[in-house]
Amino acid sequence: MRRLPNDLLVNLGLALLMAFFFAASIYVGRGGELLFAKLHAVDEIDRSLAMLILEEVRLPRALLGLIVGATLGLTGAGLQGLLRNPLAEPGLIGASSGAALGAVLVFYFGLAAGSAMMVPFGGVAGALAALGILYLLAGKNPSIVTIILAGVAISAFAAALTSLALSLAASPYAVYEIIFWLLGSFTDRSMDQVWFSAPFIVVGLALVASTARALDALTLGEDTAASLGFNQSSLKLRSILGTGLAVGASVSVTGVIGFVGLVVPHLVRPLVGHQPGRLLLPSALAGAALVLAADLIVRLPTIGPEPKLGVVTSLIGAPFFLWLILRMKREVN
């Protein structure tokens, strides 16, 4: 019998894992309560209530976990390939900080009271503004170092403005609302947020996915990639614009969910090898599975407030980040 290629087996396995956590995200509630039994209850009112919960609460939450996790995983792998830096992650180019600042300004000026969709609009506007500033600073065909430095500068400035908004907020309730949003969560999200963010995410992921072959060539060096016919300016534009659109839209509806884009490519790389192009799809699948699994973890407590998703992913990612630094240090020595 002919054996399936290793990449196909890995992708199939990750797709099944993602599907399992997606189904669990729909049917498992607070404290592990299962919705499946209520959907098949004898009482009509119980069935109607369960269907309402499924459509208005669980399905949007599961869909956001799917697309946001895939976004963070794929863009993290793409940036690590573009920048040729294993410590690169989507927040490095400033899109995440810009989106967070845009959403925080909506809270600060009270615009969120008019419509819940003003927060995502502000987040996407902030991400696009950050990308525009990045290109003004870096130029049309920037070097990798210039991109990193400009992204770090934008991230630091946006974080400073976010802190300034928090310190000058007139109401403690506004500060409380901003901080809780910044911690990242899928709670109380609706299909409106899904439909708003999905077009930006799809376009962004398509742009990053289109760079797969060019990223493989880039591992041989920029000069070699150029000699093979890959346009460096186009590669950087598609990678950065795609990452900015997808990550900015994700942050605008969920808040900041850290470390997923850094951790996932390293978890998947031993399974598919070190070619950046081969890493994109499995990183998207693994990112979706990881975020859905983390969102299930935050539902386990039966008493007290639900932990924020961004806190859980940081608790997972920060020790991994430290381990990665120590491993790189041993390899250098």
N, C-alpha and C positions, 0 to 999 in steps of 0.2 A: 504494500500500500504506500502511495506517495505521501510523504510527510508535508504538513503545512509549513510555510516559511515562519521563522521565529517571530518576525515583526507582526505577522497576522495573528499568531497565537497570543502574543502579548496584548494586542489591541482588542481581540475578542474577550480575553480574560478581564481586561480593565473595563470594557463595555458592559460585561455581565455584572461586575462589581458595582459600577455606576448605576445600572438598572435596579439592582437589589436595594441600594441605599435610597434611590429615588422612590421606589415603591414603599420602603419603610418610612420615608419622610412624609408620604401622604397618609399612611395608616396609623402611625405611632404618634401619640399626643403627649401631653404633660404627664410626667411620672410613668411613662410607658403604657398609657391607656390606649387601647386599640379601637380604631374607628370601624373596622371591618364588621364587627358583630352588630353595631348599631345600624349599619346600612342594610342589614338583613333582619332587623327587628320586626316583630309582629305588629307593633303599634305604628300606625301611619304617621303620627306626629313625630315619633322618634326617628323614623326613616327620613322624613322631610328635614328635620333638624340636622341629622347626620349628613345629608346631601348638601345642605347649605354650608356646613362647616367644611366639607370637602371642596366645594367650588370657591368659596370666598376666603378661606384661611389656609388650608393645607396645600391646595394645588398651586397658588401663587408662591407660597413659601418654597415648595419643592422646585418649581421652575426657576426661581431666582437662585437657589442653591446650585442648580444644574448649570445655568449660563454664567453666573458669576465665578463659580469654581473653574469652569472650562476656560474662562477669560484669563483668570490669574495664572493658571497652569501653562496655557499656551503662550501668553505674552512673556511670562518669566523665562520659558525655554528660548523664545525668540530673542529676547534681550541678551541672555547669556551667550547665545551664538553670535549676535551682532557685535557686542562689546568684547567678546572673547574673555569674559570675566565670570568665573563660577559664583561670584557673590552678587551679581547683578540681579535686580528684581524690578517689577513694574513701577514702583514708586521712585526709582532712580531718576527718571526724566522729568519729574515734577508734576505729572498729570494727576496723581492721587492727591497730592497736597493742594493743587489748584482746585480740584473738584471739591475737596473738603472745605476750602476757604469760600468757594462760591456758595455752597450750601449753608455754611455758618453765617454768611452775610445775609442770606434770606431770613434765617432765624433772628439775627441781630436787629434787622430793620422791621421785623414784624410782618413780613410778606407771607410767611407760611400760614398766617391766620386766615388769609383769603382763600387759599387752595392748597391742599396737600401736595399737588403737583408742582408747586413753585420751588420746592426743595430740589427735586431732580433737575428742573430747568436751570436753577442756580449752579448746581454741581456740574452739569455739562458745560455751561458757559465758563465756569472757572477752569475746567480742564482744557477747553479750546483756547482760552486766554493764556494759560501756561504754555501750551504748545506754540502759540504765536510768539510769545516772548523768547522761547527756546530758539526758534529759528532766527529771530532778530539778533540774538546774542551769538549764535553759532555760525550763521551764514548759510549759503546755499549748499555747499559741499563740505560740511565740517569734518574734522578728524574725530576719531573715537574719544580721545582725551577731552576735546572741546565739548562734545556732547555730554560727557559725564560731569565735567565741571559746571557747565551751564545748568544741567539738571539739578545738581546738588545746590547751586545758588538759588534756583527758583524754589526748590523744596524748602530750604531754610527760610527764605523770605516769606513764603506763603504760611509756613508754620508760625513765624513771628507775628504776622498779621492776624492769624487765627487766635493766638494767645492774647493779642491786643484787644480783639473783639470780645473775648471772654472777660478780660479785666475791666473793660469799660461798659459791659452790659448793665443796663439800669435795673433789671429785675433778676433776682436770684432764681426765679423759675425759668427764665430764658437761659441762664447759665446751665442749670440742671438739664434742660432739654437739649442744649447744644452738646454737652459732654456725653450724655447718653447716646445721642446720635453718632458722635464720633467713635464710640466704642464698637460700632458695627453690629447689625442684627437684621434678621429677616422677619422679626415679629411685627404684626400689624401692617404688613404690606399687602397690597391688592393687585389684581390683574392690571390696573391702570399703570402701576410702576413697571410691570413686566412688559406691557405693550410699548411704553415709552422708551425703555432702555434697550429692548431687543433690536431695533433697527441699527442703532449706533454700534452695539456689540457685534452683530452679524457683519456689518461692513468692516469694522475694525479687525475682527478675527480673519476675515477673508483677505485683507491686506497683509496681515502678518503671515498667514499660511502661504501666500503667493511668493514669499521670499525663501521658501525651503531650499530650492536648488542653489540659489545665490549664497545662502548661509553655508551650505556644504563647501562651495568653492572658496568662500572666505577663510575657511580653516587653513587653506594653503597660502594665505597672505593676500593683501589687497591688490598687489601688482599682478599676481597670478590670476586672481578672480577677474580683474579687468581684462587680462589677455584672453580669458575664456569667453569674453563678451558680456560680462555682467556689469551693468552700470552702477557704480558705487553710490552716486547721488540718489538714484531711484531706489536702491536697496534701503538706504538710511531713511529716506522719506516715507516709504511704505511701512517700514518697521516702526518708526516713531509715531507717525500719524495713526497707524492702526492700533498701536498700544495705547496711545492717548485717548482715542475715541472709545475703545472697548473698556479700558480701565476707568476712564472718567465717567462713563455712563454707569458702570457698576458701582463705583463709590457714591455717585449721586443718589442712588436709590437704597443702598444698604449701609452707608457709612464705611469706615476704614476697616478692612479685614487683612491683617498683615501676615507676612511670612509664607503664605501659600505659594506665591510665585517664586520664592527662593527655594523652598524645600522640595516641591514636587519634581522639578527636573532632576534633582540629585537622587531622588528615590527611583525614578524611572530609568535613568541613564545606564545603570548596570544591566538592565534587561534588554536594551536595544542598541547599545554602543554609544559612541561619542560623536556621531554625525548629527549636527544640529537639526537638519531637515527631517531626519527620521524620528527626532525627539518630540516634534510639535504635536502630532495627533495623540500619542500616548500620554503626553503631559496634560493635554486638554481633558482626556478621559479621567486620568488620575486626579487632576485638580477638582473636577466635578465630584468624584467619589469622596475625596477628602473633606471638602466643604459640606457636602450632605451628611457625612458621618459626624463631623464636628457639630453640625446643627442638631443632630439627634442627641448628642451628649448634653447640650444645654437644656434639653427638655426633661432630663432624668430627675432633677430635684422636684419633690412633691410639695414642698413648703418654701416660702420666701420668694423673692423675685427671681425671674429666669436669668441666669448668667448671660452676659453678652457674648456673641459669637466671636468678635474680634479679640476678646480676652482669651478665649479658649484656643484660638489658632496661634496667638502669641505665646501662650504657655507651651504649646507643642513645638512651635518654630524656634523660639529663642534658645532652648537647650541644643536643638539640632544645629543652629547657627554656630554656637560656641564649639560644638564637637567638630564641625566642618573646619573652623579656623585652626583648631588644634591639629587636625589631620593634615591640613596644608602646611602647618609649621613643621610637623615631623617629616613630611616629604621634602621640604626645602633643606632641612638639616641632614 
